[in-house]
Amino acid sequence: MTLGHPIETVRLLLAALAVVLAVPAALAQVPKGPQSTGGPVLPVPAGANRVATVNGKAVPKTRVEAVIKQQVSRGVPDSEQLRQAVTDRLINFELVAQESDRRGLTKTADVQMQIEIARQQVLFEAYMQDHFKTRPISEAAMRAEYDKAKQQRGEREYKARHVLLDGEAEAKSIIDQLGKGAKIEDLAKQSKDGGSRDRGGDLGWQAAGTYVKSFADALSKLEKGKFTTQPVQTQFGWHVILLEDVRSIQFPGYDQVKPQIQNVLQEQEVQKVFSDLRAKAKIE
């Protein structure tokens, strides 16, 4: 059972759905000698922009550069070893692709389905990249999101325990027992919150904004070591809350969390694109 949703910026990364060519740690071994592909071989013009020719079919240099760019963006340094590894891997892929064609694998329903899914994934990635070129997330939007999260997060966080009951009368009984010296850790065994029940009702350190409003309001008004003298109602039931401790928190600086904020807003924009396209489409 969850009392609420964290307000702080979460790490939502825009999914990179393009097919990734992984580079092996050691250089791949390239099969030697000509192999039949079972199909026509197109001639390769002299001086073509290629890094290799596999059974008469060129492996374009642009394909190697695309993979190198992808690897560099992931922090892999450009080097001759990387380029050779990528070239060898693409040669191996071309060999397997030709052999798959020869065996008729590309004509099977399962492979055709996977090719179509991969095509749509690549188109999705290209579409979103083009979308954000013309509609980038603005600095003002990111700053506004940061200020909103900072305000909702607050300057303090609380270490609390609680007991959650179905009825108000049950919660008042818990309050009476606490007033007579009972320990909330023992009373929490009656709680319907399975997430904290086995920890004596312990909710750990959380900002007030983490919780639903009525719970947060009651918690922030408590003095250290005190408990609510009236049950607190939320959509989950009736709570008795005890505040154990309070401490100040330092909200991260804007520059520190800016990339995460950008990712959050990009994900929201992606969902808006989906909604807009669905609204224009006929989906049955």
Helices and strands as residue ranges (DSSP letters): E 50-54, E 57-60, H 61-73, H 80-103, G 105-107, H 109-134, H 139-153, E 156-165, H 168-179, H 184-187, G 188-190, H 194-197, E 202-207, G 208-210, H 213-221, E 232-234, E 237-248, H 254-280
